[in-house]
Amino acid sequence: MVWFCTASNYSCFDLQFAASLANILKTGDAIMSDKKSTNPFIDMFQQFGQNLNLPQPDISSVVDYHRKNLEALQKAAQASSAGAQNAMAKQREALEEALAEITEIVQGASQSQDPSKMVSDQVEFARKSFDTTIKNATEINEILKESGTESFNILKDRVEESIAEIRENMSKKS
């Protein structure tokens, strides 16, 4: 079953059903049986459909169009996922470094008896922690920005392709 959604009115319909309905309207064939209807209302409806000459939807082109959209979404999701994984790896690395520094300072503080040395070590640790936090936040921001830009460009390229396809189809019909 293939679903087609229109953005203009946010409605969805089954393309196979639409093709069957168009065929019924065009040929007058009934869905469930080969018998012709004896109901004048149904006959009138079928005749109306035949007179409209409704176009048959090109199912393969609609499926191909949406396949391309899904492929673009998949590529964008993969780019975003890779960026998130890289950011998480950077955060893990930063946490490991911070824990190692904390361990080192605690061990150094327990060995030192000089209070001024302990205070200066704590001030130095605070300064290093602040600098490291700023550096890591900047690197993580850059990683996320790059993956977001990559995802956006993938989707932007697909939208541009879609617009070109629509223009091409419109020019063929003109």
C-alpha positions in Angstrom: 0.0 0.0 0.0 1.4 3.4 -1.0 0.3 6.5 0.7 0.5 10.0 -0.9 0.2 13.1 1.2 -0.4 16.6 -0.1 1.0 19.5 1.7 -1.7 22.0 0.7 -4.5 20.4 2.6 -2.6 17.9 4.8 -4.7 15.0 3.5 -3.5 11.5 2.7 -4.9 8.9 0.4 -4.0 5.5 -0.8 -2.7 5.7 -4.3 -3.9 2.2 -5.2 -7.4 3.1 -4.1 -7.2 6.3 -6.1 -6.1 4.4 -9.2 -8.9 1.9 -8.7 -11.4 4.7 -8.2 -10.2 6.5 -11.3 -10.4 3.2 -13.2 -14.0 2.7 -12.0 -15.0 6.2 -12.9 -13.4 5.9 -16.3 -14.5 2.4 -17.3 -17.5 1.9 -15.1 -16.1 -1.4 -13.7 -17.3 -2.3 -10.2 -14.7 -3.0 -7.5 -16.1 -6.2 -6.1 -17.8 -7.8 -9.1 -17.8 -7.8 -12.8 -21.5 -7.1 -13.0 -22.8 -3.7 -14.2 -24.8 -1.8 -11.7 -28.5 -1.5 -12.1 -28.7 1.4 -9.7 -29.3 4.6 -11.8 -27.4 6.7 -9.3 -24.3 4.5 -9.6 -24.7 4.5 -13.3 -24.9 8.3 -13.3 -21.8 8.5 -11.1 -19.9 6.1 -13.4 -20.9 8.0 -16.5 -19.8 11.2 -14.8 -16.4 9.7 -14.2 -16.1 8.5 -17.8 -16.9 12.0 -19.0 -14.3 13.6 -16.8 -11.5 11.6 -18.4 -9.5 11.6 -15.1 -5.8 11.0 -15.6 -4.3 7.8 -14.2 -1.7 8.6 -11.6 1.8 7.6 -12.5 2.5 5.4 -9.4 6.1 4.6 -10.3 7.0 8.3 -10.5 5.3 9.1 -7.2 7.0 6.2 -5.5 10.4 7.2 -7.0 9.8 10.8 -5.9 9.1 9.8 -2.3 12.0 7.2 -2.3 14.4 10.1 -3.1 12.8 12.1 -0.3 13.3 9.2 2.2 16.9 8.7 1.0 17.7 12.3 1.6 16.1 12.2 5.1 18.1 9.0 5.8 21.4 10.7 4.8 20.5 13.8 6.9 19.7 11.6 9.9 23.0 9.7 9.5 24.9 13.0 9.3 23.2 14.3 12.4 23.8 11.0 14.2 27.5 11.0 13.3 27.7 14.5 14.7 26.0 13.6 17.9 28.3 10.6 18.3 31.3 12.7 17.8 30.0 15.3 20.3 29.4 12.5 22.9 32.9 11.1 22.3 34.3 14.6 22.9 32.2 15.0 26.1 33.4 11.6 27.3 37.0 12.6 26.6 36.6 15.9 28.5 35.0 14.1 31.5 37.9 11.6 31.6 40.5 14.4 31.5 38.6 16.3 34.3 38.4 13.3 36.5 42.1 12.6 36.0 43.0 16.2 37.0 40.7 16.1 40.0 42.4 12.8 41.1 45.8 14.3 40.7 44.9 17.4 42.7 43.4 15.5 45.5 46.4 13.2 45.7 48.7 16.3 45.7 46.7 18.1 48.3 46.8 15.1 50.7 50.6 15.0 50.4 51.2 18.7 50.9 51.0 20.3 54.3 51.5 23.9 53.2 48.1 25.7 53.1 49.3 28.4 50.7 50.4 25.6 48.2 47.0 24.0 48.6 45.2 27.3 47.8 47.4 28.0 44.8 46.8 24.5 43.5 43.1 25.0 43.9 43.2 28.3 42.1 45.3 26.8 39.3 42.8 23.9 39.0 39.9 26.3 38.8 41.6 28.3 36.1 42.5 25.2 34.1 39.0 23.8 34.5 37.5 27.0 33.2 39.8 27.2 30.2 39.3 23.5 29.4 35.5 23.9 29.7 35.5 26.8 27.3 37.8 24.9 24.8 35.7 21.8 25.0 32.4 23.7 24.6 33.8 25.4 21.5 34.9 22.1 20.0 31.6 20.4 20.7 29.8 23.4 19.3 31.9 23.2 16.1 31.2 19.5 15.8 27.4 20.0 16.1 27.5 23.0 13.8 29.2 21.0 11.1 26.9 18.0 11.3 23.8 20.3 11.3 25.1 22.2 8.3 25.8 18.9 6.5 22.2 17.7 7.3 20.7 21.0 6.2 22.6 20.9 2.9 21.5 17.4 2.2 17.8 18.4 2.7 18.3 21.7 0.9 19.7 19.8 -2.1 16.7 17.4 -2.2 14.3 20.3 -2.0 16.1 22.0 -4.9 15.9 18.7 -6.9 12.2 18.4 -6.1 11.5 22.0 -7.3 13.5 21.2 -10.5 11.4 18.0 -11.0 8.2 19.9 -10.5 9.2 22.6 -12.9 10.2 20.0 -15.5 6.9 18.2 -15.1 5.0 21.4 -15.3 6.8 22.4 -18.5 6.0 19.0 -20.0 2.3 19.4 -19.4 2.3 22.9 -20.9 
